[in-house]
Structures are given as structure tokens and as C-alpha cells.
Amino acid sequence: MLAPNHTRETPSLLLLPQPSGLPPEPVNILLRRRHLLSTTAFTISFNFNVSFTTSLSVSDPVASATGLFQMPPPRLLNRYFMVRAGESEFESMGIINTNPVAKTSVDNGLSERGKKQAIKAAFDLKEMGACDKGCWIWPAITQRAYQTAEIIASVNGVTRSYIVPEYSFLDARGLGAYEGKNLESVSEVYASDGVSPNIKPPPIDDGTPNESVADVFVRVTQLMSILETQYSGDTVIIVSPDSDNLTILQAGLIGLDLRRHRDLSFAPGEVRFVDPNDIPTYKQPASAVYKCSKNPPNCN
């Protein structure tokens, strides 16, 4: 019990020498705050470092990730088969339909002939041993492509969990103002493709894209980047609703001039194996080749 005339003791203050005439400056609280802040900062830094090193070892090959895919590729980590979906109802009527809004409609599903083409494709893959050791099937969500993928899976004993729908990179090439026209008029688009891969079909205001060969090339390159990053040593079956996705992809893989992609045309239900021997040997770009002169720097 303290006496009534006493007050509670306060912590002693460390007094620094001050110029004459100035009151002494208390620094005890300042030192405590500094100590607290420095301790806290060390604790946060230490905990962060522990968390970081336990979640990702510094020896992990982050720099060697394969996310940046180039055409033609130096190598492929997976085995690939390319399949064009069977004929759709729209195609059986001779009508161009590339608007992504309608890609899941019944009319974009397989026609009777298209179902037979899809069954033949499935047995072709079985004969080629595509899924003997397991496979992944990547179809566009366009109705005819997904239905073709389901038939392929059924014939080759692949469960639905190995069908991976692709929502945008495998959409049929948007043909702009040619939407709804006769299929024969697509020859005009291919004539422009032969002049330049950057020429787009005329636009339209109904939401149908008007894609050049170069536009599709970007899409299929992004698709390959995903596949080569996500899988390694696997078999992947790519199912496209149209021919252009596949011809432009194949042209990129083998180093063919994109203006000639039409030379690689796929028929409905056609299957092709991507043969690594068709991919040209990787050559260093000119910027990576260094020449040494007799004058300094001297390379021996």
C-alpha cells in the first residue's frame, strides 16, 4: 500500500547530454519503439523467408519452364494427333456458320454423315494406337467437335475425365461477312490468305469475328503453349471444328509459309499424327551467333 502522499513510480528515463539551457530529452520510449519495430521487421522477414524456401526450392528449374512456345518448336514434349470434327448440320446444308454464339447449338452438332466420319476417326486413332497408353482429348466446345471427342473416347476406352473442353483457342475461324453464305464462297477467303496471312475477311456487325490467318496462328500457338506446359510425355488428341485451325497449326509446326496453309487442308473426320521428324531442326537465331574478329575482342 502506498502512502497517500506518494505517487506511483514511473520508469527511469535515459537522459542524453543536452546543450545548456535546454531541458533533458527522454529517449527511453523511442528506444523501445525502435527495438519493437526492428524485432517485428526481423520476425516478418524471417517468417517470409521460411515460408518461401519451404514452398519453392531455389533449385527448382523455374527458368526452364516451357510456357513460351515458339513455331517451329525446338522439340515437343508430348505426342499429338490432330482431328477435324465430322460434318455439322450447317455444313451439310452448305452454310457457313462461324459465329461463336451458335457454337453449342444443335445445328452445329454432327450430321448423320458427320457421325459416321467421327466414328471412322475414332477407329483410325485406335488403329494408330493413339490411346494405348492413355491419352487426353482436347476438343473445342463447338457442338460437333465435342460430340466427335465423345465418340473417340467411347471407341478408345477413354473416360470423360480425360476430355478437356477448350473454350476459345479452338473456335472455328471467324469468317466475318461470309457468315451465312454458301460454303463455296469460302474460296474467296483462301485466295486472300494466299496473298498475305494478315488479310482479314470483311467485318460484320452480328458478333462474328473476322479473323486473318495470323489471328488464328496466335490462338493455336497459345493452345500449344498450354499443352506443352501442362503435360509432359503424354498423348494429346486435338479436335477442331474446322480445317483452318489445324492447317495453320500444322504449318506453324513444320515451318511452312502460312500463306500456304490451305495446302494442308483437313477433310471432315480426318486424323493426322504430328510426326516430330516433320519439324525442322532448330537453328539459333542470328542474334545468338557471335563472330570473332582478329581485332579485340579476340576469341580463341
ABEGO torsion letter per residue (X at the ends): XBBAABBBBBBBBBBBBBBBGBBBBBAAAAAAAAAAAAAAAAAAAAAAAAAAAAABBAABBAAABAABBBOBBABBABBBBBBBBBBBAAAAAGBBBABAAAAABAAABBBAAAAAAAAAAAAAAAAAGAAAAEBBBBBBABAAAAAAAAAAAAAAGBBAAABBBBAAAABBBBAEAABGBBAAAAAAAAAAAAABAABBBBBBAAGBBBBBAAAAAAAAAAAAAAAAAABBGBBBBBBBABAAAAAAAAAAAAGBBAAAAAAABBBBGBBBBBBAAABBBBBBBAAABBBBBABOBBBX
